[in-house]
Amino acid sequence: MGPVLRSGRAPAKLNLALELIRRRANGYHELVAVSHTIDWSDVVSLQAAPREERPLTARPELQVGGPEAHRVPLGEQNIAVRAALLLGNQKLARPITRLVLEKRIPTQSGLGGGSADAAAVLRLAGREMDPQELARIALECGADVPFGLLGGACHLSGIGEVISPLPPLSSGAFVIVVLAPVATVAAYAATEPNDFSDGSRVERLAAAMRQGLPADPELFGSGLQAAAMRAVPTLARRWEELAQATPGVNWAMTGSGGAFFTYQRDGAAAAKVAGTAAAACPQAGIRVALPLPAEVA
């Protein structure tokens, strides 16, 4: 058989709600969250060698393009490359000789673009693999990657690796405003005792979604917001500008920042908010996105 060429989307996610529960002895932060994939995607393409052949190099060739390519780490610092290497080193799939990433999701935004890329590599290359084995490799890549394999809406716990699917949102639209890049490690390093909570806000949101009730924007938001703003003071200033320009709009930060989002009843309402936000924050990246169900992601 000849080389295998495959392409697929790598959808971004919003952490609709996230709470930090405790810091473990190993330094990892235990959390609870409700995450949802959205129709803002990178595109991942890979070339896999025939099974009977071995590539000349253990590391796949990486090509990166798209509007967000300038911030993408290269080599083994790239989590998608690490996913390909894990599959190859453990001989679980055809060796991947080339990876092409079209980067559309802003990096260091809390939108999970890197983890989505890694999940897409595993999904494309591991079509013949046992799902449990694929999930194991995903967790080796990073705590956010297993969610990327499932998509849709999920309740997360542990360090993000304990996943329970939820009914996805079937209506409405998100306005997403990327205010400043925030490195995940910097946000977590800036956490203080007051940033931790009991997880009840996330549990209320998850319970409502299980019952098919409308999502309450008052429950949205990330427990890392204060830490992210301590780590990147520019984020706090731009957030104040956004909030002042859009009174009455519930904005929430996703993950470790620096993207904020609001949930609107339909596309028309979302477009109106997006226009106001664009005028107030001309330096920000702004997008209207729809929630994605798991089978699409």
C-alpha positions in Angstrom: 0.0 0.0 0.0 1.1 3.5 -0.8 1.4 6.5 1.6 -1.7 7.6 3.5 -2.9 11.2 3.2 -5.5 12.4 5.7 -6.9 15.8 6.7 -9.4 16.9 9.4 -10.5 19.8 11.5 -9.2 20.5 15.0 -11.9 22.5 16.8 -11.2 25.0 19.5 -12.9 24.8 22.8 -14.4 27.1 25.4 -14.1 26.3 29.0 -17.6 27.6 29.8 -16.8 27.3 33.5 -13.6 26.3 35.3 -12.8 26.1 39.0 -9.5 25.3 40.7 -10.0 22.8 43.5 -6.5 22.2 44.9 -2.9 22.0 44.1 -1.5 18.5 44.2 1.8 17.5 45.8 3.3 17.0 42.4 2.5 20.6 41.4 -0.5 19.8 39.2 -3.7 21.7 39.8 -6.9 19.7 40.3 -9.9 21.3 38.7 -13.5 20.9 37.5 -14.7 22.4 34.3 -17.4 22.3 31.6 -15.9 22.5 28.2 -17.5 22.9 24.7 -16.1 22.6 21.2 -16.9 25.5 18.8 -16.7 25.9 15.0 -13.4 27.7 15.1 -10.9 25.2 13.9 -7.3 24.6 12.8 -6.9 22.1 9.9 -4.5 19.2 10.4 -3.1 17.1 7.5 -0.8 14.2 7.8 1.1 11.8 5.5 1.7 8.4 6.9 4.1 5.9 5.4 3.1 2.4 4.4 3.2 -0.1 7.2 6.0 -2.0 5.6 8.2 1.1 5.4 10.1 3.1 8.0 10.7 6.8 7.7 14.3 8.0 7.4 13.9 10.2 10.4 11.9 9.5 13.6 10.4 13.0 13.6 7.8 14.0 11.0 8.4 17.0 8.8 6.3 19.9 10.2 4.8 22.6 7.9 2.8 25.5 9.5 0.7 28.1 7.7 -2.3 30.2 8.4 -3.0 33.5 10.2 -1.7 32.3 13.5 1.4 30.4 12.3 3.9 32.9 13.7 3.3 31.8 17.3 3.4 28.1 16.8 6.3 26.2 18.4 8.3 23.9 16.2 9.9 20.5 16.6 9.2 18.5 19.7 7.9 21.6 21.5 4.8 21.3 19.3 2.3 19.0 20.9 1.0 17.7 17.6 4.5 16.5 16.8 4.8 14.9 20.2 1.5 13.0 19.5 2.9 11.7 16.2 6.1 10.6 17.9 4.2 8.8 20.6 2.3 6.8 18.0 5.4 6.0 16.1 7.7 5.2 19.0 5.1 2.8 20.4 4.4 1.3 16.9 0.7 1.9 17.3 0.0 3.4 13.8 1.7 3.9 10.5 4.8 6.2 10.9 3.8 9.8 10.2 6.3 11.4 7.8 4.8 14.9 7.4 2.4 17.1 9.4 0.8 20.2 8.0 -1.0 22.6 10.4 -3.1 25.4 9.2 -3.3 27.5 12.3 -6.4 29.6 12.7 -6.9 29.4 16.5 -4.8 32.0 18.4 -2.2 30.5 20.6 -2.0 31.3 24.3 -5.7 32.2 24.3 -7.3 29.5 26.4 -9.0 28.1 23.4 -7.0 24.8 23.4 -5.7 25.0 19.8 -2.5 23.0 20.5 -4.3 20.2 22.3 -6.9 20.2 19.5 -4.1 19.7 16.9 -2.7 16.8 18.9 -6.1 15.2 19.2 -6.7 15.6 15.5 -3.3 13.8 14.8 -4.4 10.9 17.0 -7.9 10.8 15.5 -6.5 10.8 11.9 -3.6 8.4 12.4 -5.3 6.1 14.9 -8.4 5.2 13.1 -7.7 1.5 13.4 -6.6 1.7 17.1 -8.6 0.6 20.1 -10.3 3.7 21.5 -9.0 3.1 25.0 -5.5 2.8 23.7 -6.0 6.1 21.8 -7.2 7.8 25.0 -4.2 6.6 26.8 -1.9 8.1 24.3 -3.9 11.3 24.3 -3.3 11.7 28.1 0.4 11.1 27.6 0.3 14.1 25.2 -1.4 16.4 27.7 -4.3 16.7 30.1 -6.5 18.6 27.6 -6.0 16.2 24.7 -8.5 13.5 25.7 -11.3 16.0 25.6 -10.2 16.9 22.1 -10.8 13.3 21.0 -14.4 13.6 22.1 -15.5 17.1 21.5 -19.0 18.4 22.1 -19.8 19.3 25.7 -18.1 17.5 28.7 -17.7 17.8 32.4 -14.0 17.5 33.3 -12.4 16.8 36.6 -9.0 15.6 38.0 -6.4 17.6 36.0 -8.9 17.5 33.0 -8.5 13.9 32.1 -11.7 12.6 33.9 -14.4 13.2 31.3 -18.1 12.8 31.3 -20.1 13.9 28.2 -22.9 16.4 28.5 -25.7 17.3 26.1 -24.2 20.0 23.9 -25.8 23.4 23.4 -28.1 23.2 20.5 -28.7 27.0 19.9 -27.2 30.4 20.5 -23.8 31.8 19.5 -20.6 32.9 21.2 -18.7 36.1 20.7 -15.1 35.5 21.4 -12.6 38.4 22.0 -8.9 37.5 22.2 -7.4 40.4 24.3 -3.8 39.3 25.0 -1.7 36.1 24.9 -1.3 34.4 28.2 1.0 31.4 28.7 -0.7 28.7 30.5 2.3 28.0 32.8 2.4 31.7 33.7 -1.3 31.8 34.7 -1.0 28.7 36.9 2.2 30.0 38.5 0.4 33.2 39.5 -2.4 31.4 41.4 -3.0 32.4 45.0 -5.1 30.7 47.7 -8.2 32.9 46.9 -8.3 31.6 43.4 -9.4 28.1 44.6 -13.0 27.2 45.2 -15.3 24.2 45.9 -16.4 23.4 42.4 -20.1 24.1 43.1 -20.5 26.6 40.3 -19.3 24.1 37.7 -21.5 21.4 39.1 -24.6 23.6 38.9 -23.8 24.3 35.2 -23.2 20.7 34.4 -26.5 19.7 36.2 -28.5 22.2 34.3 -27.0 21.0 31.0 -27.8 17.4 31.9 -31.4 18.4 32.3 -31.5 20.3 29.0 -32.0 23.6 30.8 -30.8 26.9 29.2 -27.2 27.7 30.1 -26.9 30.4 32.8 -24.2 32.9 31.8 -23.8 33.8 35.5 -22.2 30.4 36.0 -19.6 31.0 33.3 -16.1 32.0 33.9 -12.6 30.7 34.8 -11.0 30.5 38.3 -7.8 31.4 36.6 -8.9 34.9 35.6 -7.4 36.8 38.5 -4.1 34.8 38.1 -4.0 35.5 34.4 -4.4 39.2 35.0 -1.7 39.2 37.6 0.6 37.4 35.1 -0.3 39.7 32.2 -1.4 43.2 33.4 -2.2 44.2 29.8 -5.0 41.7 29.9 -6.7 43.4 32.9 -6.6 46.8 31.1 -8.0 45.5 27.9 -10.7 43.6 29.8 -11.8 46.8 31.5 -12.1 48.5 28.1 -14.2 45.7 26.8 -16.5 45.6 29.8 -17.0 49.4 29.8 -17.9 49.4 26.1 -20.5 46.6 26.5 -22.6 47.3 29.6 -25.0 44.5 30.4 -23.0 41.9 28.5 -21.8 38.9 30.6 -18.2 38.3 29.6 -16.3 35.3 30.9 -12.6 34.2 30.4 -11.9 30.8 29.0 -9.3 28.6 30.6 -6.0 30.3 31.4 -6.9 33.3 29.1 -6.6 35.6 27.3 -9.8 35.2 25.4 -13.2 36.2 26.7 -16.5 35.1 25.5 -20.2 35.9 25.8 -23.1 33.6 25.0 -25.9 35.2 23.0 -29.4 33.9 22.0 -28.7 33.9 18.3 -26.3 35.0 15.5 -27.9 38.4 15.1 -27.5 39.3 18.7 -23.9 38.0 18.7 -23.1 40.0 15.6 -24.3 43.2 17.3 -22.1 42.6 20.4 -19.2 41.7 18.2 -19.5 45.0 16.3 -19.5 47.0 19.6 -16.5 45.0 20.9 -14.5 45.5 17.7 -15.0 49.3 17.9 -13.9 49.4 21.5 -11.0 47.0 21.2 -9.5 47.4 17.7 -6.3 45.5 18.7 -8.3 42.4 19.6 -9.2 39.4 17.5 -13.0 38.9 17.4 -15.0 36.0 16.2 -18.6 34.7 16.3 -18.7 30.9 16.8 -21.3 28.3 17.1 -21.2 25.3 19.6 -20.3 22.0 18.0 -21.7 18.6 19.0 -19.3 15.7 19.6 -20.1 13.9 16.3 -19.1 17.0 14.3 -15.9 17.6 16.3 
